[in-house]
């Protein structure tokens, strides 16, 4: 049965931390029946708004260029237009290709009118130059097309100016406090919030950078939801703890520093007149997230009819087997270290379900039902996670999500290597690089986790769409695996 989503108070979470570790897992099992409160810092997703403005700008650019061509169509020579439909389609396609590659619709262009106009005019000028050169070289008697381009240039420039004035006004209306959400974490430092900032005083909020408390990391992950930038103000002795706790949020994280120190910075930045160093970057850019989400939805929707039919058949088999519930729902750690409900077909006997995941399934495990053994060996028990993909909690490809109580030998996963939390910068996946390399099954020793963690961190650091497609294709060869039991 699914667990309740009722909030867990900060004092109750703190009491969990005072329990000795051997008793921690049973306490977590009880606590996770009540989901931590959703501490949302930003009600507006500005990344989504910026994407909408970029798409609006792109659409209006195309419409204005097309309208300019419509005006030119009224200027005729006897029996023919000065500029053909083919020429116009080629010009618009060339402009869009150049514009996208020169970041005409990127973040800087969306947030700054002059940058947007300069890049837009530059892309159109280059497209017109390339088009005119091609016409002169390859089109016989193309003087009328050249004349059309000459007339189109000022019309297009005026159109781009109007579009950017309108989108700049629209951006200010939708985001009056600025184009980004900035989460400022103040630990031992007082700071008043400025427009676009959400300031969290950790003492008043009752949060700490504890790497041994999944519930606390869940609260931090919820605060970081929709944040474009996290800036940390803290004493020197607390910097490393906050860096470690925030790496898994999947958001750009910076430290305000009065001096530079050896924290493996990615680059220097500036925030409110202070020098900061970049200590981690978000997993994917907004464009890459959109591409990855499109792949997820495209594949999941195409497979949905087959998935529904398979779900119906497997549900009947499970009911005939022992009459128990069809689905097994378990809390797993997802993107940004946020907890979510993962769905699987139930493969264990009702009275022996392991909701904490503390005991890995063994070969010939007596807890597994006869039909469950078939489902697990063929990986069909994972099919309901396509609904997690449709819901946005998971992706087709990413680090596999684990239960909080999962053990590598006698240690919890994050006790073996605290880099474990960093893998959650990416959305968890149905399959991943670790799985196609054969790292699956029980984690009887710490090395079993280390191999998977290294593969997951490699995936997070080197994501590409082509890499995702390769992993999806490679997954078919490991659906039936000697370690799948």
C-alpha positions as CSV (number, residue, x, y, z in Angstrom):
1,X,0.0,0.0,0.0
2,X,1.3,3.5,-0.7
3,X,2.6,5.4,2.3
4,X,1.0,8.7,3.6
5,X,2.3,12.0,2.4
6,X,1.7,13.7,5.7
7,X,4.5,16.0,6.9
8,X,7.1,15.1,9.5
9,X,8.0,17.9,11.9
10,X,11.6,19.1,12.4
11,X,11.7,17.9,16.1
12,X,10.6,14.4,15.0
13,X,13.4,14.4,12.4
14,X,15.9,15.6,15.0
15,X,14.8,12.8,17.3
16,X,15.6,10.3,14.6
17,X,19.2,11.5,14.5
18,X,19.7,10.8,18.2
19,X,18.8,7.1,17.7
20,X,21.9,4.8,17.5
21,X,22.6,3.7,14.0
22,X,21.5,0.0,14.5
23,X,18.0,1.3,15.4
24,X,17.9,4.0,12.7
25,X,16.4,1.9,9.9
26,X,13.3,0.8,11.9
27,X,12.8,4.4,12.9
28,X,13.1,5.6,9.3
29,X,10.6,3.0,8.3
30,X,8.1,4.4,10.7
31,X,9.0,8.0,9.9
32,X,8.7,7.6,6.1
33,X,5.1,6.7,6.6
34,X,4.8,10.5,7.0
35,X,6.5,12.4,4.2
36,X,8.6,15.4,5.1
37,X,6.9,18.7,4.7
38,X,7.4,20.2,1.2
39,X,9.5,23.3,2.0
40,X,9.0,25.1,-1.3
41,X,11.1,28.3,-1.6
42,X,10.0,29.3,-5.1
43,X,6.4,29.1,-6.2
44,X,7.3,30.1,-9.8
45,X,9.5,28.0,-12.0
46,X,11.5,30.7,-13.8
47,X,13.4,28.1,-15.9
48,X,10.0,27.2,-17.5
49,X,9.1,30.8,-18.0
50,X,12.4,31.6,-19.7
51,X,11.8,28.6,-22.0
52,X,8.4,29.9,-22.8
53,X,9.8,33.4,-23.6
54,X,12.5,31.9,-25.8
55,X,9.9,29.9,-27.7
56,X,7.7,33.0,-28.0
57,X,10.7,35.0,-29.4
58,X,11.6,32.3,-31.9
59,X,8.0,32.0,-33.1
60,X,7.6,35.7,-33.5
61,X,10.9,36.0,-35.3
62,X,9.7,33.5,-37.9
63,X,6.3,35.2,-38.2
64,X,7.9,38.7,-38.6
65,X,10.3,37.4,-41.2
66,X,7.4,35.7,-43.0
67,X,5.3,38.9,-42.8
68,X,8.2,40.9,-44.3
69,X,8.2,38.4,-47.2
70,X,4.5,39.0,-47.5
71,X,5.1,42.7,-47.9
72,X,7.8,42.1,-50.5
73,X,5.4,39.8,-52.4
74,X,3.4,42.9,-53.3
75,X,6.5,44.3,-55.0
76,X,6.5,42.6,-58.4
77,X,8.3,42.7,-61.6
78,X,6.2,41.9,-64.6
79,X,5.1,38.3,-64.3
80,X,7.3,37.3,-61.3
81,X,8.1,38.0,-57.6
82,X,11.4,39.6,-56.7
83,X,11.9,36.9,-54.1
84,X,10.6,33.3,-54.3
85,X,9.0,31.0,-51.6
86,X,12.0,28.7,-51.8
87,X,14.4,31.6,-51.1
88,X,12.3,32.6,-48.1
89,X,12.2,29.1,-46.6
90,X,15.9,28.7,-47.1
91,X,16.6,32.1,-45.5
92,X,14.4,31.4,-42.4
93,X,15.9,27.9,-42.0
94,X,19.5,29.4,-42.2
95,X,18.6,32.2,-39.7
96,X,17.2,29.7,-37.2
97,X,20.3,27.4,-37.6
98,X,22.6,30.3,-37.0
99,X,20.5,31.8,-34.2
100,X,20.3,28.6,-32.2
101,X,24.0,28.0,-32.5
102,X,24.9,31.6,-31.5
103,X,22.6,31.4,-28.5
104,X,20.2,34.1,-29.7
105,X,17.5,32.4,-27.6
106,X,19.9,31.6,-24.7
107,X,19.7,32.8,-21.1
108,X,21.8,35.9,-21.6
109,X,19.7,37.0,-24.6
110,X,16.4,36.4,-22.7
111,X,17.6,38.4,-19.7
112,X,19.2,41.3,-21.5
113,X,17.5,43.3,-24.3
114,X,20.7,44.7,-25.9
115,X,22.4,41.3,-25.9
116,X,19.3,39.8,-27.5
117,X,19.0,42.4,-30.2
118,X,22.7,42.4,-31.0
119,X,22.8,38.6,-31.4
120,X,19.5,38.6,-33.4
121,X,20.7,41.2,-35.8
122,X,24.1,39.4,-36.1
123,X,22.4,36.1,-37.0
124,X,20.1,37.7,-39.6
125,X,23.0,39.6,-41.1
126,X,25.1,36.4,-41.5
127,X,22.1,34.5,-42.9
128,X,21.4,37.3,-45.5
129,X,25.1,37.4,-46.4
130,X,25.3,33.6,-46.9
131,X,22.0,33.6,-48.8
132,X,23.1,36.4,-51.1
133,X,26.4,34.7,-51.8
134,X,24.7,31.4,-52.7
135,X,22.3,33.2,-55.0
136,X,25.1,35.0,-56.8
137,X,27.1,31.8,-57.2
138,X,24.4,29.2,-58.1
139,X,21.2,31.0,-59.3
140,X,21.3,32.3,-62.9
141,X,19.9,35.7,-63.3
142,X,19.4,36.0,-59.6
143,X,19.5,39.8,-59.5
144,X,15.8,39.9,-58.5
145,X,16.4,37.6,-55.5
146,X,19.4,39.8,-54.5
147,X,17.1,42.8,-54.7
148,X,14.5,41.0,-52.5
149,X,17.2,40.3,-49.9
150,X,18.2,43.9,-49.9
151,X,14.6,45.0,-49.3
152,X,14.1,42.2,-46.7
153,X,17.1,43.2,-44.6
154,X,15.7,46.5,-43.0
155,X,12.2,44.9,-42.6
156,X,13.8,41.9,-40.8
157,X,15.9,44.2,-38.6
158,X,12.9,46.2,-37.6
159,X,10.9,43.0,-36.9
160,X,13.6,41.6,-34.6
161,X,13.7,44.9,-32.7
162,X,9.9,44.8,-32.2
163,X,10.0,41.2,-31.1
164,X,12.7,41.8,-28.5
165,X,11.0,44.9,-27.1
166,X,7.8,42.9,-26.7
167,X,9.5,39.8,-25.1
168,X,11.6,42.0,-22.8
169,X,8.3,43.6,-21.6
170,X,6.7,40.2,-21.3
171,X,9.7,38.9,-19.3
172,X,9.5,41.8,-16.9
173,X,5.8,41.2,-16.4
174,X,6.2,37.5,-15.7
175,X,9.4,37.9,-13.6
176,X,9.4,41.4,-12.0
177,X,12.0,40.3,-9.5
178,X,14.5,39.1,-12.2
179,X,14.9,36.1,-14.5
180,X,16.5,33.7,-11.9
181,X,15.6,32.2,-8.6
182,X,18.4,32.6,-6.1
183,X,18.4,30.5,-2.9
184,X,20.7,32.1,-0.3
185,X,21.7,29.8,2.5
186,X,22.9,31.7,5.6
187,X,24.6,29.7,8.2
188,X,25.8,32.0,11.1
189,X,25.4,35.1,8.8
190,X,22.5,37.5,8.7
191,X,21.3,38.8,5.3
192,X,18.2,40.6,4.1
193,X,16.5,39.2,1.0
194,X,16.7,41.1,-2.2
195,X,14.5,40.8,-5.3
196,X,14.7,37.3,-6.7
197,X,16.3,35.9,-3.6
198,X,14.9,33.5,-1.0
199,X,17.1,33.7,2.1
200,X,17.2,30.7,4.4
201,X,18.6,31.1,7.9
202,X,19.5,27.6,8.8
203,X,19.2,28.2,12.5
204,X,15.6,29.4,12.2
205,X,14.7,26.8,9.5
206,X,16.2,23.9,11.5
207,X,18.2,22.5,8.6
208,X,21.8,21.2,8.7
209,X,24.2,19.8,6.1
210,X,24.0,16.3,7.5
211,X,25.0,13.6,5.1
212,X,23.7,10.8,7.4
213,X,20.1,12.1,7.4
214,X,18.1,11.4,4.3
215,X,15.1,13.3,5.7
216,X,17.2,16.4,6.2
217,X,18.7,16.1,2.6
218,X,15.1,15.7,1.4
219,X,14.2,19.0,3.0
220,X,17.2,20.7,1.5
221,X,16.3,19.2,-1.9
222,X,12.8,20.6,-1.7
223,X,14.1,24.1,-0.8
224,X,16.3,23.9,-3.9
225,X,13.5,22.9,-6.2
226,X,13.1,25.5,-9.0
227,X,16.3,27.3,-7.8
228,X,18.6,28.5,-10.6
229,X,21.4,29.4,-8.3
230,X,22.4,28.5,-4.7
231,X,24.7,30.9,-2.8
232,X,26.0,29.8,0.6
233,X,27.2,32.2,3.3
234,X,28.8,30.3,6.2
235,X,31.9,30.1,8.4
236,X,35.0,28.5,6.9
237,X,34.6,25.4,9.0
238,X,31.1,24.8,7.6
239,X,31.9,25.3,3.9
240,X,32.9,21.7,3.0
241,X,29.8,20.3,4.7
242,X,27.5,22.6,2.7
243,X,29.3,21.8,-0.5
244,X,28.9,18.1,0.0
245,X,25.2,18.4,1.0
246,X,24.3,20.6,-2.0
247,X,26.2,18.8,-4.8
248,X,23.3,16.4,-5.3
249,X,20.7,19.1,-5.8
250,X,21.5,19.5,-9.5
251,X,21.7,23.3,-9.2
252,X,24.7,25.7,-9.6
253,X,26.1,26.1,-6.1
254,X,28.5,29.0,-5.1
255,X,30.2,30.0,-1.9
256,X,30.6,33.6,-0.8
257,X,34.3,33.8,0.2
258,X,36.3,36.7,1.5
259,X,39.4,34.8,0.3
260,X,40.1,32.0,-2.1
261,X,40.9,28.6,-0.8
262,X,41.5,25.1,-2.2
263,X,38.0,23.8,-2.6
264,X,38.4,22.7,-6.2
265,X,36.5,25.6,-7.7
266,X,35.0,25.4,-11.2
267,X,35.3,29.2,-11.8
268,X,35.0,32.6,-10.2
269,X,31.6,34.4,-10.1
270,X,30.3,37.6,-8.5
271,X,27.2,37.9,-6.3
272,X,26.0,41.2,-4.8
273,X,29.5,42.7,-4.9
274,X,31.2,39.7,-3.3
275,X,33.5,37.2,-5.0
276,X,32.3,33.7,-5.1
277,X,33.8,30.4,-6.5
278,X,31.7,27.9,-8.4
279,X,31.9,24.5,-6.7
280,X,29.4,22.5,-8.7
281,X,27.3,22.9,-11.8
282,X,23.8,21.9,-12.6
283,X,23.6,18.5,-14.4
284,X,21.9,19.7,-17.6
285,X,21.1,23.0,-19.3
286,X,17.4,23.9,-19.8
287,X,17.7,22.9,-23.5
288,X,19.3,19.5,-22.6
289,X,16.6,18.9,-20.0
290,X,14.0,19.6,-22.6
291,X,15.6,17.2,-25.1
292,X,16.0,14.4,-22.5
293,X,12.4,14.9,-21.3
294,X,11.2,14.7,-25.0
295,X,13.0,11.4,-25.4
296,X,11.5,10.0,-22.2
297,X,7.9,11.0,-23.1
298,X,8.3,10.0,-26.8
299,X,9.4,6.4,-25.9
300,X,7.0,6.0,-22.9
301,X,4.0,7.2,-25.0
302,X,4.8,4.9,-27.9
303,X,5.1,1.9,-25.5
304,X,2.1,2.8,-23.5
305,X,-0.4,0.5,-25.2
306,X,2.0,-2.5,-24.8
307,X,2.7,-1.4,-21.2
308,X,-1.0,-1.3,-20.3
309,X,-1.6,-4.8,-21.9
310,X,1.4,-6.3,-20.1
311,X,0.3,-4.7,-16.8
312,X,-3.2,-6.3,-17.2
313,X,-1.7,-9.7,-17.9
314,X,0.9,-9.6,-15.1
315,X,-1.7,-8.2,-12.6
316,X,-4.0,-11.2,-13.3
317,X,-1.0,-13.6,-12.8
318,X,0.0,-12.0,-9.5
319,X,-3.6,-12.2,-8.2
320,X,-3.9,-15.9,-9.2
321,X,-0.6,-16.6,-7.5
322,X,-1.4,-15.5,-4.0
323,X,-4.3,-13.0,-4.2
324,X,-2.1,-10.1,-2.7
325,X,-1.7,-6.6,-4.0
326,X,-0.4,-6.2,-7.6
327,X,2.0,-3.2,-7.0
328,X,4.7,-2.7,-4.5
329,X,5.4,1.0,-3.6
330,X,8.6,2.0,-1.9
331,X,10.3,5.3,-1.0
332,X,13.4,5.9,-3.1
333,X,16.0,8.7,-3.3
334,X,15.4,10.7,-6.5
335,X,16.8,13.8,-8.2
336,X,18.1,16.5,-5.8
337,X,18.1,13.9,-3.0
338,X,14.3,14.2,-2.9
339,X,12.2,11.1,-1.9
340,X,9.6,9.8,-4.3
341,X,7.3,6.8,-4.6
342,X,8.7,4.1,-6.9
343,X,6.3,1.5,-8.4
344,X,7.1,-2.1,-9.1
345,X,5.1,-5.3,-9.5
346,X,5.1,-7.1,-6.2
347,X,7.4,-10.1,-6.4
348,X,7.6,-11.0,-2.7
349,X,5.1,-12.6,-0.3
350,X,2.9,-10.0,1.4
351,X,4.1,-10.7,4.9
352,X,7.8,-10.5,3.9
353,X,7.9,-7.2,2.0
354,X,11.1,-5.2,2.6
355,X,10.0,-1.6,2.4
356,X,13.4,-0.3,3.6
357,X,15.4,-2.4,1.2
358,X,17.8,-3.3,4.0
359,X,18.1,-7.0,2.9
360,X,19.2,-7.5,-0.7
361,X,17.4,-10.3,-2.6
362,X,19.4,-13.4,-2.7
363,X,19.5,-16.2,-5.3
364,X,16.7,-18.7,-4.4
365,X,15.3,-16.2,-1.9
366,X,12.4,-17.8,0.0
367,X,10.6,-14.4,0.1
368,X,10.1,-14.3,-3.7
369,X,6.8,-15.8,-5.0
370,X,6.9,-18.2,-8.0
371,X,5.5,-15.6,-10.4
372,X,7.8,-13.0,-8.8
373,X,10.8,-15.1,-9.6
374,X,9.9,-15.0,-13.3
375,X,9.3,-11.3,-13.2
376,X,12.6,-10.5,-11.5
377,X,14.7,-12.7,-13.8
378,X,13.2,-11.0,-16.9
379,X,13.2,-7.5,-15.3
380,X,9.4,-7.3,-16.0
381,X,8.9,-6.3,-12.3
382,X,10.3,-2.9,-13.3
383,X,7.6,-2.1,-16.0
384,X,5.4,0.1,-13.7
385,X,8.3,2.5,-13.4
386,X,7.3,3.7,-16.9
387,X,4.5,5.5,-15.0
388,X,7.2,7.1,-12.8
389,X,8.8,8.3,-16.1
390,X,5.5,9.7,-17.4
391,X,5.0,11.4,-14.0
392,X,8.5,13.0,-14.2
393,X,10.0,11.4,-11.2
394,X,12.3,9.2,-13.3
395,X,13.9,9.2,-16.7
396,X,14.6,6.3,-19.1
397,X,18.3,6.6,-18.4
398,X,20.0,7.6,-15.2
399,X,21.4,6.2,-11.9
400,X,19.1,3.5,-10.6
401,X,17.2,4.8,-7.5
402,X,17.9,3.0,-4.2
403,X,15.9,2.5,-1.0
404,X,17.2,4.3,2.1
405,X,18.0,1.2,3.9
406,X,20.1,-0.4,1.2
407,X,23.3,-1.9,2.5
408,X,26.7,-2.6,0.9
409,X,28.0,-5.3,3.2
410,X,27.1,-4.0,6.7
411,X,27.2,-0.3,5.9
412,X,24.5,2.0,4.4
413,X,25.3,3.1,0.9
414,X,26.2,6.7,1.9
415,X,28.5,5.4,4.7
416,X,30.6,3.6,2.1
417,X,31.2,6.7,0.0
418,X,29.5,10.1,0.6
419,X,29.9,10.8,-3.1
420,X,26.8,8.5,-3.3
421,X,24.7,11.6,-2.8
422,X,26.3,13.4,-5.8
423,X,24.8,10.8,-8.2
424,X,21.4,12.3,-7.5
425,X,22.2,15.5,-9.5
426,X,20.6,13.5,-12.4
427,X,17.1,12.2,-12.5
428,X,17.0,8.4,-11.6
429,X,16.5,6.0,-14.6
430,X,14.9,2.8,-15.6
431,X,18.3,1.8,-16.8
432,X,21.8,3.3,-16.5
433,X,25.5,3.0,-17.4
434,X,26.1,0.8,-14.3
435,X,23.4,-1.7,-15.4
436,X,24.6,-2.1,-19.0
437,X,28.1,-2.7,-17.6
438,X,26.7,-5.6,-15.6
439,X,26.8,-3.9,-12.1
440,X,23.5,-5.1,-10.8
441,X,22.1,-7.6,-8.2
442,X,22.9,-7.7,-4.5
443,X,25.6,-5.5,-2.9
444,X,27.2,-8.1,-0.6
445,X,30.4,-6.1,-0.4
446,X,31.4,-2.4,-0.5
447,X,33.1,-2.9,-3.8
448,X,29.7,-3.8,-5.4
449,X,28.6,-0.3,-4.6
450,X,31.8,1.3,-5.6
451,X,31.7,0.0,-9.2
452,X,28.1,1.2,-9.6
453,X,28.8,4.6,-8.0
454,X,31.8,5.2,-10.3
455,X,29.6,4.4,-13.4
456,X,26.8,6.6,-12.2
457,X,29.2,9.6,-11.5
458,X,30.7,9.1,-15.0
459,X,27.2,9.2,-16.5
460,X,26.3,12.4,-14.6
461,X,29.5,14.1,-15.7
462,X,29.3,13.1,-19.4
463,X,25.7,13.2,-20.4
464,X,24.7,13.4,-24.0
465,X,21.6,12.4,-26.0
466,X,23.6,9.9,-28.1
467,X,24.9,8.4,-24.8
468,X,21.3,7.9,-23.6
469,X,20.3,6.2,-26.8
470,X,23.3,3.9,-26.7
471,X,22.5,2.9,-23.1
472,X,18.8,2.2,-24.0
473,X,19.9,-0.1,-26.9
474,X,22.5,-1.8,-24.8
475,X,19.8,-2.5,-22.1
476,X,18.1,-5.1,-24.2
477,X,21.1,-7.3,-24.0
478,X,21.1,-7.3,-20.2
479,X,17.3,-7.6,-19.5
480,X,18.0,-11.2,-18.6
481,X,21.1,-11.3,-16.4
482,X,22.7,-13.8,-14.1
483,X,22.5,-11.3,-11.3
484,X,18.7,-10.6,-11.9
485,X,17.0,-12.6,-9.1
